[in-house]
């Protein structure tokens, strides 16, 4: 006998997608932050200034689009192999 479908089971793929896309966005911003500090190694560069430089609408759009593309590729490969 199969268990009844609960709302939790229906949300599981959506939650997994949100977690995976969020992780990709986290890695994107981590990479941007490290690049900001290695590019500007002069004195006076603070964490708040670096965060202000990298959290822009353009970088958010790039991060989300890249994360969605990455998620779709990983899901395709996961189902394929």
Beta strands, then each sheet from edge to edge (+ up, - down):
end
